[in-house]
Amino acid sequence: MPADTGYLFIDADHGARFAHWYIENVFPAVPAGTPTSVHDVVHGRRPKPFSEGS
């Protein structure tokens, strides 16, 4: 991850397996204080089973 990253936007696979991967592998590499968003984490009132929102 570049040290001068100004914003991270994740819009990719919405499965729980991929979510665990980016939480464990991508987020630790993001420079502290970098604004970060993940698109479509929860669809509706509750997360669907086996989705990244769960």
C-alpha distance matrix in Angstrom:
0.0 3.8 6.4 8.5 7.2 10.8 11.1 9.9 12.8 13.4 16.6 17.2 19.5 21.3 22.5 22.3 21.1 17.9 17.6 17.9 15.3 12.5 13.9 13.8 10.6 8.1 9.5 9.6 5.9 6.1 7.8 11.5 13.6 11.2 13.7 13.0 15.6 16.6 19.3 22.7 22.2 26.0 28.6 31.9 33.1 31.8 28.9 30.1 30.3 27.5 25.2 21.9 24.0 26.2
3.8 0.0 3.8 5.4 5.5 9.2 10.8 10.9 14.1 15.5 18.7 19.7 22.4 24.2 25.8 25.8 24.7 21.4 20.9 21.5 19.0 16.1 17.3 17.4 14.4 11.7 12.6 12.5 8.8 8.1 8.1 11.9 13.5 11.2 14.0 14.2 17.0 18.6 21.2 24.8 24.7 28.4 30.9 34.1 35.4 34.3 31.7 33.0 33.6 30.9 28.3 25.0 26.9 29.2
6.4 3.8 0.0 3.8 5.6 8.8 11.1 12.0 15.7 17.5 21.0 22.3 25.0 26.3 27.9 27.5 26.7 23.6 22.6 22.9 20.8 17.7 18.2 18.3 15.8 13.2 13.0 12.3 9.1 7.9 6.2 9.6 11.3 9.9 13.3 14.4 17.7 19.8 22.7 26.3 25.9 29.5 32.3 35.2 36.2 35.2 32.8 34.5 35.0 32.5 30.0 26.5 28.0 30.3
8.5 5.4 3.8 0.0 3.8 6.1 9.2 11.1 14.7 17.2 20.4 22.3 25.3 26.6 28.6 28.6 28.2 24.9 23.7 24.6 22.7 19.3 19.9 20.6 18.2 15.1 14.8 14.9 11.9 9.6 7.8 10.7 11.1 9.2 12.1 13.7 16.9 19.4 22.0 25.7 25.8 29.2 31.8 34.6 35.7 35.2 32.9 34.8 35.7 33.5 30.6 27.1 28.3 31.0
7.2 5.5 5.6 3.8 0.0 3.8 5.8 7.3 10.8 13.4 16.6 18.6 21.7 22.9 25.1 25.2 25.0 21.6 20.4 21.6 19.8 16.3 17.0 18.2 16.0 12.5 12.2 13.1 10.4 7.6 7.1 10.0 10.0 7.0 9.3 10.3 13.3 15.7 18.1 21.9 22.0 25.5 28.0 30.9 32.1 31.6 29.3 31.1 32.2 30.0 27.0 23.5 24.8 27.6
10.8 9.2 8.8 6.1 3.8 0.0 3.8 7.1 10.2 13.5 16.6 19.2 22.5 23.2 25.8 25.9 26.3 22.9 21.3 22.9 21.6 17.9 18.3 20.1 18.4 14.7 13.7 15.2 13.1 9.7 8.9 10.5 9.2 6.0 7.2 9.1 12.0 15.0 17.2 20.9 21.3 24.5 26.9 29.5 30.7 30.6 28.7 30.8 32.2 30.4 27.2 23.7 24.4 27.5
11.1 10.8 11.1 9.2 5.8 3.8 0.0 3.8 6.6 10.0 13.1 15.9 19.2 19.7 22.4 22.7 23.3 20.0 18.2 20.1 19.2 15.4 15.9 18.2 16.8 13.0 12.0 14.3 12.8 9.2 9.7 11.1 9.5 5.8 5.1 5.9 8.3 11.3 13.4 17.1 17.6 20.8 23.1 25.7 27.1 26.9 25.0 27.1 28.6 27.0 23.6 20.3 20.9 24.0
9.9 10.9 12.0 11.1 7.3 7.1 3.8 0.0 3.8 6.5 9.9 12.4 15.5 16.2 18.7 19.1 19.6 16.2 14.6 16.6 15.6 11.8 12.7 15.2 13.7 10.0 9.4 12.3 11.1 8.0 10.0 11.6 10.9 7.2 6.4 4.7 6.4 8.4 10.9 14.6 14.8 18.3 20.7 23.6 25.1 24.5 22.3 24.0 25.4 23.5 20.3 16.9 17.9 21.0
12.8 14.1 15.7 14.7 10.8 10.2 6.6 3.8 0.0 3.8 6.5 9.6 12.9 13.4 16.4 17.3 18.2 14.8 13.3 16.1 15.4 11.8 13.1 16.1 14.9 11.4 11.2 14.7 13.9 11.3 13.7 15.0 14.0 10.5 8.6 5.8 4.9 5.9 7.4 11.2 12.1 15.5 17.5 20.6 22.4 22.0 19.7 21.3 23.0 21.3 17.8 14.8 15.8 19.2
13.4 15.5 17.5 17.2 13.4 13.5 10.0 6.5 3.8 0.0 3.8 6.1 9.2 9.9 12.7 13.8 14.6 11.2 10.0 13.1 12.4 9.2 11.0 14.0 13.1 10.1 10.6 14.3 13.9 12.2 15.2 16.7 16.2 13.0 11.4 7.9 6.3 4.7 6.2 9.4 10.0 13.7 15.7 19.1 21.0 20.1 17.4 18.5 19.9 17.9 14.6 11.7 13.3 16.5
16.6 18.7 21.0 20.4 16.6 16.6 13.1 9.9 6.5 3.8 0.0 3.8 7.1 8.0 11.5 13.5 14.6 11.3 10.8 14.4 13.9 11.4 13.6 16.6 15.7 13.2 14.1 17.8 17.4 15.9 19.0 20.4 19.8 16.6 14.6 11.2 8.6 6.2 5.1 7.6 9.3 12.6 13.8 17.4 19.8 19.1 16.4 17.0 18.7 16.9 13.4 11.4 13.0 16.3
17.2 19.7 22.3 22.3 18.6 19.2 15.9 12.4 9.6 6.1 3.8 0.0 3.8 6.2 9.0 11.5 11.9 8.7 9.3 12.8 11.9 10.3 13.1 15.6 14.7 12.9 14.5 18.0 17.7 17.0 20.5 22.1 22.1 19.0 17.5 13.9 11.7 8.7 8.0 9.3 10.3 13.5 14.6 18.4 20.8 19.5 16.4 16.2 17.3 15.0 12.0 10.4 13.0 15.8
19.5 22.4 25.0 25.3 21.7 22.5 19.2 15.5 12.9 9.2 7.1 3.8 0.0 3.8 5.7 8.8 9.1 6.5 8.0 11.3 10.9 10.5 13.1 15.4 15.0 14.1 15.8 19.1 19.3 19.2 22.8 24.2 24.5 21.7 20.2 16.4 14.1 10.7 10.0 9.9 10.2 13.0 13.9 17.6 20.0 18.1 14.7 13.8 14.5 11.8 9.3 8.6 11.7 13.8
21.3 24.2 26.3 26.6 22.9 23.2 19.7 16.2 13.4 9.9 8.0 6.2 3.8 0.0 3.8 6.7 8.6 7.0 7.0 10.5 11.4 11.0 12.6 15.3 15.9 15.1 15.9 19.3 20.2 19.8 23.3 24.2 24.1 21.6 19.8 16.0 13.3 9.5 8.8 7.6 7.1 9.5 10.6 14.3 16.3 14.4 10.9 10.3 11.2 9.0 5.9 5.4 8.1 10.3
22.5 25.8 27.9 28.6 25.1 25.8 22.4 18.7 16.4 12.7 11.5 9.0 5.7 3.8 0.0 3.8 5.5 5.5 6.3 8.8 10.1 11.0 12.4 14.5 15.5 15.6 16.6 19.6 20.9 21.0 24.7 25.5 25.8 23.7 22.2 18.4 16.1 12.4 12.3 10.9 9.5 11.3 12.6 15.9 17.4 14.8 11.0 9.7 9.3 6.2 4.5 5.1 8.5 9.2
22.3 25.8 27.5 28.6 25.2 25.9 22.7 19.1 17.3 13.8 13.5 11.5 8.8 6.7 3.8 0.0 3.8 5.5 4.9 6.2 8.6 10.0 10.4 12.2 14.0 14.7 15.2 17.8 19.7 20.1 23.7 24.1 24.7 23.0 21.8 18.1 16.3 12.9 13.7 12.5 10.0 11.7 13.8 16.7 17.4 14.3 10.6 9.9 8.6 5.3 4.6 4.1 7.4 7.0
21.1 24.7 26.7 28.2 25.0 26.3 23.3 19.6 18.2 14.6 14.6 11.9 9.1 8.6 5.5 3.8 0.0 3.8 5.4 5.3 6.4 9.0 10.1 10.8 12.2 13.6 14.9 17.0 18.6 19.7 23.4 24.2 25.4 23.6 22.9 19.3 18.0 14.7 15.9 15.3 13.1 15.3 17.3 20.4 21.2 18.1 14.4 13.4 11.7 7.9 8.1 7.6 11.1 10.6
17.9 21.4 23.6 24.9 21.6 22.9 20.0 16.2 14.8 11.2 11.3 8.7 6.5 7.0 5.5 5.5 3.8 0.0 3.8 5.4 4.9 6.3 8.5 9.8 10.2 10.8 12.5 15.0 16.1 16.9 20.7 21.9 22.9 20.8 20.1 16.5 15.2 12.1 13.3 13.6 11.9 14.8 16.9 20.3 21.6 18.9 15.2 14.6 13.8 10.4 9.1 7.5 11.3 12.0
17.6 20.9 22.6 23.7 20.4 21.3 18.2 14.6 13.3 10.0 10.8 9.3 8.0 7.0 6.3 4.9 5.4 3.8 0.0 3.8 5.3 5.3 6.1 8.5 9.9 9.9 10.5 13.3 15.0 15.3 18.9 19.5 20.3 18.5 17.5 13.9 12.7 9.7 11.5 11.8 9.4 12.4 15.1 18.3 19.2 16.6 13.0 13.4 12.9 10.0 8.1 5.2 8.5 9.6
17.9 21.5 22.9 24.6 21.6 22.9 20.1 16.6 16.1 13.1 14.4 12.8 11.3 10.5 8.8 6.2 5.3 5.4 3.8 0.0 3.8 5.6 5.2 6.1 8.4 9.8 10.3 12.2 14.4 15.5 18.9 19.4 20.7 19.5 19.1 15.8 15.3 12.8 15.1 15.4 12.6 15.3 18.2 21.1 21.5 18.5 15.1 15.4 14.1 11.0 10.3 7.9 10.7 10.6
15.3 19.0 20.8 22.7 19.8 21.6 19.2 15.6 15.4 12.4 13.9 11.9 10.9 11.4 10.1 8.6 6.4 4.9 5.3 3.8 0.0 3.8 5.5 5.3 5.8 7.6 9.4 11.0 12.4 14.0 17.6 18.9 20.6 18.9 19.1 15.8 15.7 13.4 15.8 16.7 14.6 17.7 20.4 23.6 24.4 21.7 18.1 18.2 17.1 13.7 12.8 10.4 13.6 14.1
12.5 16.1 17.7 19.3 16.3 17.9 15.4 11.8 11.8 9.2 11.4 10.3 10.5 11.0 11.0 10.0 9.0 6.3 5.3 5.6 3.8 0.0 3.8 5.4 5.0 4.7 6.3 8.9 9.9 10.8 14.5 15.8 17.2 15.3 15.4 12.1 12.3 10.5 13.2 14.9 13.1 16.5 19.4 22.6 23.6 21.3 18.0 18.6 18.2 15.2 13.4 10.3 13.1 14.5
13.9 17.3 18.2 19.9 17.0 18.3 15.9 12.7 13.1 11.0 13.6 13.1 13.1 12.6 12.4 10.4 10.1 8.5 6.1 5.2 5.5 3.8 0.0 3.8 5.8 6.0 5.3 7.5 9.9 10.5 13.8 14.3 15.7 14.5 14.6 11.7 12.2 10.8 14.1 15.5 13.0 16.1 19.4 22.3 22.7 20.3 17.2 18.4 17.9 15.3 13.7 10.3 12.3 13.3
13.8 17.4 18.3 20.6 18.2 20.1 18.2 15.2 16.1 14.0 16.6 15.6 15.4 15.3 14.5 12.2 10.8 9.8 8.5 6.1 5.3 5.4 3.8 0.0 3.8 6.3 6.5 6.8 9.3 11.2 14.4 15.1 17.3 16.4 17.3 14.7 15.7 14.5 17.7 19.1 16.6 19.6 22.9 25.7 26.0 23.4 20.2 21.1 20.0 17.1 16.2 13.2 15.4 15.8
10.6 14.4 15.8 18.2 16.0 18.4 16.8 13.7 14.9 13.1 15.7 14.7 15.0 15.9 15.5 14.0 12.2 10.2 9.9 8.4 5.8 5.0 5.8 3.8 0.0 3.8 6.0 6.2 7.0 9.6 12.9 14.6 17.0 15.6 16.8 14.4 15.7 14.7 17.8 19.7 17.9 21.3 24.3 27.4 28.1 25.8 22.5 23.2 22.4 19.2 18.0 14.9 17.6 18.5
8.1 11.7 13.2 15.1 12.5 14.7 13.0 10.0 11.4 10.1 13.2 12.9 14.1 15.1 15.6 14.7 13.6 10.8 9.9 9.8 7.6 4.7 6.0 6.3 3.8 0.0 3.8 5.6 5.4 6.7 10.4 12.3 14.3 12.4 13.5 11.1 12.6 12.1 15.3 17.7 16.3 19.9 22.9 26.1 27.0 25.1 22.0 23.0 22.8 19.9 18.0 14.6 17.0 18.6
9.5 12.6 13.0 14.8 12.2 13.7 12.0 9.4 11.2 10.6 14.1 14.5 15.8 15.9 16.6 15.2 14.9 12.5 10.5 10.3 9.4 6.3 5.3 6.5 6.0 3.8 0.0 3.8 5.4 5.3 8.6 9.5 11.3 10.0 11.1 9.0 11.0 11.2 14.9 17.3 15.5 18.9 22.2 25.1 25.6 23.8 21.1 22.7 22.7 20.2 18.1 14.5 16.1 17.7
9.6 12.5 12.3 14.9 13.1 15.2 14.3 12.3 14.7 14.3 17.8 18.0 19.1 19.3 19.6 17.8 17.0 15.0 13.3 12.2 11.0 8.9 7.5 6.8 6.2 5.6 3.8 0.0 3.8 5.6 7.9 8.8 11.6 11.3 13.3 12.0 14.6 15.0 18.7 21.1 19.1 22.4 25.8 28.6 28.8 26.9 24.2 25.7 25.4 22.8 21.1 17.6 19.2 20.4
5.9 8.8 9.1 11.9 10.4 13.1 12.8 11.1 13.9 13.9 17.4 17.7 19.3 20.2 20.9 19.7 18.6 16.1 15.0 14.4 12.4 9.9 9.9 9.3 7.0 5.4 5.4 3.8 0.0 3.8 6.3 8.8 11.7 10.5 13.1 12.1 14.9 15.6 19.1 21.9 20.6 24.1 27.2 30.2 30.9 29.1 26.3 27.8 27.6 24.9 22.9 19.4 21.3 22.9
6.1 8.1 7.9 9.6 7.6 9.7 9.2 8.0 11.3 12.2 15.9 17.0 19.2 19.8 21.0 20.1 19.7 16.9 15.3 15.5 14.0 10.8 10.5 11.2 9.6 6.7 5.3 5.6 3.8 0.0 3.8 6.3 8.4 6.8 9.4 8.9 12.1 13.6 17.0 20.2 19.1 22.6 25.7 28.5 29.2 27.9 25.4 27.2 27.5 25.1 22.7 19.1 20.5 22.5
7.8 8.1 6.2 7.8 7.1 8.9 9.7 10.0 13.7 15.2 19.0 20.5 22.8 23.3 24.7 23.7 23.4 20.7 18.9 18.9 17.6 14.5 13.8 14.4 12.9 10.4 8.6 7.9 6.3 3.8 0.0 3.8 6.4 5.8 9.4 10.4 14.1 16.3 19.7 23.0 21.9 25.3 28.4 31.0 31.6 30.5 28.2 30.3 30.8 28.6 26.1 22.4 23.4 25.5
11.5 11.9 9.6 10.7 10.0 10.5 11.1 11.6 15.0 16.7 20.4 22.1 24.2 24.2 25.5 24.1 24.2 21.9 19.5 19.4 18.9 15.8 14.3 15.1 14.6 12.3 9.5 8.8 8.8 6.3 3.8 0.0 3.8 5.6 8.9 10.5 14.2 16.6 20.2 23.2 21.8 24.8 28.1 30.4 30.5 29.5 27.6 30.0 30.6 28.7 26.3 22.5 23.0 24.9
13.6 13.5 11.3 11.1 10.0 9.2 9.5 10.9 14.0 16.2 19.8 22.1 24.5 24.1 25.8 24.7 25.4 22.9 20.3 20.7 20.6 17.2 15.7 17.3 17.0 14.3 11.3 11.6 11.7 8.4 6.4 3.8 0.0 3.8 6.3 8.9 12.6 15.6 18.9 22.0 20.9 23.6 26.8 28.8 28.9 28.4 26.8 29.5 30.5 29.0 26.3 22.5 22.5 24.8
11.2 11.2 9.9 9.2 7.0 6.0 5.8 7.2 10.5 13.0 16.6 19.0 21.7 21.6 23.7 23.0 23.6 20.8 18.5 19.5 18.9 15.3 14.5 16.4 15.6 12.4 10.0 11.3 10.5 6.8 5.8 5.6 3.8 0.0 3.8 6.2 10.0 13.1 16.2 19.5 18.9 21.9 24.9 27.2 27.8 27.3 25.5 28.0 29.1 27.5 24.5 20.8 21.1 23.8
13.7 14.0 13.3 12.1 9.3 7.2 5.1 6.4 8.6 11.4 14.6 17.5 20.2 19.8 22.2 21.8 22.9 20.1 17.5 19.1 19.1 15.4 14.6 17.3 16.8 13.5 11.1 13.3 13.1 9.4 9.4 8.9 6.3 3.8 0.0 3.8 7.0 10.6 13.3 16.6 16.2 19.0 21.8 23.9 24.6 24.5 22.9 25.5 27.1 25.8 22.6 19.0 18.9 21.8
13.0 14.2 14.4 13.7 10.3 9.1 5.9 4.7 5.8 7.9 11.2 13.9 16.4 16.0 18.4 18.1 19.3 16.5 13.9 15.8 15.8 12.1 11.7 14.7 14.4 11.1 9.0 12.0 12.1 8.9 10.4 10.5 8.9 6.2 3.8 0.0 3.8 6.9 10.0 13.3 12.8 15.9 18.8 21.2 22.1 21.7 19.8 22.1 23.6 22.2 18.9 15.4 15.6 18.6
15.6 17.0 17.7 16.9 13.3 12.0 8.3 6.4 4.9 6.3 8.6 11.7 14.1 13.3 16.1 16.3 18.0 15.2 12.7 15.3 15.7 12.3 12.2 15.7 15.7 12.6 11.0 14.6 14.9 12.1 14.1 14.2 12.6 10.0 7.0 3.8 0.0 3.8 6.4 9.6 9.6 12.6 15.1 17.7 18.9 18.6 16.8 19.1 21.0 19.8 16.3 13.1 13.0 16.4
16.6 18.6 19.8 19.4 15.7 15.0 11.3 8.4 5.9 4.7 6.2 8.7 10.7 9.5 12.4 12.9 14.7 12.1 9.7 12.8 13.4 10.5 10.8 14.5 14.7 12.1 11.2 15.0 15.6 13.6 16.3 16.6 15.6 13.1 10.6 6.9 3.8 0.0 3.8 6.7 6.4 9.9 12.4 15.4 16.9 16.2 13.9 15.8 17.6 16.3 12.7 9.6 10.0 13.5
19.3 21.2 22.7 22.0 18.1 17.2 13.4 10.9 7.4 6.2 5.1 8.0 10.0 8.8 12.3 13.7 15.9 13.3 11.5 15.1 15.8 13.2 14.1 17.7 17.8 15.3 14.9 18.7 19.1 17.0 19.7 20.2 18.9 16.2 13.3 10.0 6.4 3.8 0.0 3.8 5.8 8.7 10.2 13.3 15.5 15.3 13.2 14.8 17.1 16.2 12.4 10.2 10.4 14.1
22.7 24.8 26.3 25.7 21.9 20.9 17.1 14.6 11.2 9.4 7.6 9.3 9.9 7.6 10.9 12.5 15.3 13.6 11.8 15.4 16.7 14.9 15.5 19.1 19.7 17.7 17.3 21.1 21.9 20.2 23.0 23.2 22.0 19.5 16.6 13.3 9.6 6.7 3.8 0.0 3.8 5.6 6.4 9.8 12.3 12.1 10.1 11.4 14.2 13.9 10.1 8.9 8.4 12.0
22.2 24.7 25.9 25.8 22.0 21.3 17.6 14.8 12.1 10.0 9.3 10.3 10.2 7.1 9.5 10.0 13.1 11.9 9.4 12.6 14.6 13.1 13.0 16.6 17.9 16.3 15.5 19.1 20.6 19.1 21.9 21.8 20.9 18.9 16.2 12.8 9.6 6.4 5.8 3.8 0.0 3.8 6.7 9.8 11.3 10.1 7.7 9.6 11.9 11.5 7.9 5.9 4.8 8.6
26.0 28.4 29.5 29.2 25.5 24.5 20.8 18.3 15.5 13.7 12.6 13.5 13.0 9.5 11.3 11.7 15.3 14.8 12.4 15.3 17.7 16.5 16.1 19.6 21.3 19.9 18.9 22.4 24.1 22.6 25.3 24.8 23.6 21.9 19.0 15.9 12.6 9.9 8.7 5.6 3.8 0.0 3.8 6.2 7.5 6.6 5.1 7.6 10.7 11.6 8.3 7.8 5.1 8.2
28.6 30.9 32.3 31.8 28.0 26.9 23.1 20.7 17.5 15.7 13.8 14.6 13.9 10.6 12.6 13.8 17.3 16.9 15.1 18.2 20.4 19.4 19.4 22.9 24.3 22.9 22.2 25.8 27.2 25.7 28.4 28.1 26.8 24.9 21.8 18.8 15.1 12.4 10.2 6.4 6.7 3.8 0.0 3.8 6.8 7.0 6.3 7.6 11.3 12.7 9.7 10.4 8.3 10.8
31.9 34.1 35.2 34.6 30.9 29.5 25.7 23.6 20.6 19.1 17.4 18.4 17.6 14.3 15.9 16.7 20.4 20.3 18.3 21.1 23.6 22.6 22.3 25.7 27.4 26.1 25.1 28.6 30.2 28.5 31.0 30.4 28.8 27.2 23.9 21.2 17.7 15.4 13.3 9.8 9.8 6.2 3.8 0.0 3.8 5.7 7.2 8.9 12.6 14.9 12.5 13.4 10.6 12.4
33.1 35.4 36.2 35.7 32.1 30.7 27.1 25.1 22.4 21.0 19.8 20.8 20.0 16.3 17.4 17.4 21.2 21.6 19.2 21.5 24.4 23.6 22.7 26.0 28.1 27.0 25.6 28.8 30.9 29.2 31.6 30.5 28.9 27.8 24.6 22.1 18.9 16.9 15.5 12.3 11.3 7.5 6.8 3.8 0.0 3.8 7.0 9.4 12.7 15.4 13.5 14.2 10.8 11.8
31.8 34.3 35.2 35.2 31.6 30.6 26.9 24.5 22.0 20.1 19.1 19.5 18.1 14.4 14.8 14.3 18.1 18.9 16.6 18.5 21.7 21.3 20.3 23.4 25.8 25.1 23.8 26.9 29.1 27.9 30.5 29.5 28.4 27.3 24.5 21.7 18.6 16.2 15.3 12.1 10.1 6.6 7.0 5.7 3.8 0.0 3.8 6.4 9.2 12.0 10.5 11.5 8.2 8.4
28.9 31.7 32.8 32.9 29.3 28.7 25.0 22.3 19.7 17.4 16.4 16.4 14.7 10.9 11.0 10.6 14.4 15.2 13.0 15.1 18.1 18.0 17.2 20.2 22.5 22.0 21.1 24.2 26.3 25.4 28.2 27.6 26.8 25.5 22.9 19.8 16.8 13.9 13.2 10.1 7.7 5.1 6.3 7.2 7.0 3.8 0.0 3.8 6.5 8.6 6.8 7.9 5.0 5.3
30.1 33.0 34.5 34.8 31.1 30.8 27.1 24.0 21.3 18.5 17.0 16.2 13.8 10.3 9.7 9.9 13.4 14.6 13.4 15.4 18.2 18.6 18.4 21.1 23.2 23.0 22.7 25.7 27.8 27.2 30.3 30.0 29.5 28.0 25.5 22.1 19.1 15.8 14.8 11.4 9.6 7.6 7.6 8.9 9.4 6.4 3.8 0.0 3.8 6.4 5.5 8.4 7.1 6.6
30.3 33.6 35.0 35.7 32.2 32.2 28.6 25.4 23.0 19.9 18.7 17.3 14.5 11.2 9.3 8.6 11.7 13.8 12.9 14.1 17.1 18.2 17.9 20.0 22.4 22.8 22.7 25.4 27.6 27.5 30.8 30.6 30.5 29.1 27.1 23.6 21.0 17.6 17.1 14.2 11.9 10.7 11.3 12.6 12.7 9.2 6.5 3.8 0.0 3.8 5.5 8.6 8.3 6.1
27.5 30.9 32.5 33.5 30.0 30.4 27.0 23.5 21.3 17.9 16.9 15.0 11.8 9.0 6.2 5.3 7.9 10.4 10.0 11.0 13.7 15.2 15.3 17.1 19.2 19.9 20.2 22.8 24.9 25.1 28.6 28.7 29.0 27.5 25.8 22.2 19.8 16.3 16.2 13.9 11.5 11.6 12.7 14.9 15.4 12.0 8.6 6.4 3.8 0.0 3.8 6.8 8.2 6.3
25.2 28.3 30.0 30.6 27.0 27.2 23.6 20.3 17.8 14.6 13.4 12.0 9.3 5.9 4.5 4.6 8.1 9.1 8.1 10.3 12.8 13.4 13.7 16.2 18.0 18.0 18.1 21.1 22.9 22.7 26.1 26.3 26.3 24.5 22.6 18.9 16.3 12.7 12.4 10.1 7.9 8.3 9.7 12.5 13.5 10.5 6.8 5.5 5.5 3.8 0.0 3.8 5.3 5.5
21.9 25.0 26.5 27.1 23.5 23.7 20.3 16.9 14.8 11.7 11.4 10.4 8.6 5.4 5.1 4.1 7.6 7.5 5.2 7.9 10.4 10.3 10.3 13.2 14.9 14.6 14.5 17.6 19.4 19.1 22.4 22.5 22.5 20.8 19.0 15.4 13.1 9.6 10.2 8.9 5.9 7.8 10.4 13.4 14.2 11.5 7.9 8.4 8.6 6.8 3.8 0.0 3.8 5.4
24.0 26.9 28.0 28.3 24.8 24.4 20.9 17.9 15.8 13.3 13.0 13.0 11.7 8.1 8.5 7.4 11.1 11.3 8.5 10.7 13.6 13.1 12.3 15.4 17.6 17.0 16.1 19.2 21.3 20.5 23.4 23.0 22.5 21.1 18.9 15.6 13.0 10.0 10.4 8.4 4.8 5.1 8.3 10.6 10.8 8.2 5.0 7.1 8.3 8.2 5.3 3.8 0.0 3.8
26.2 29.2 30.3 31.0 27.6 27.5 24.0 21.0 19.2 16.5 16.3 15.8 13.8 10.3 9.2 7.0 10.6 12.0 9.6 10.6 14.1 14.5 13.3 15.8 18.5 18.6 17.7 20.4 22.9 22.5 25.5 24.9 24.8 23.8 21.8 18.6 16.4 13.5 14.1 12.0 8.6 8.2 10.8 12.4 11.8 8.4 5.3 6.6 6.1 6.3 5.5 5.4 3.8 0.0
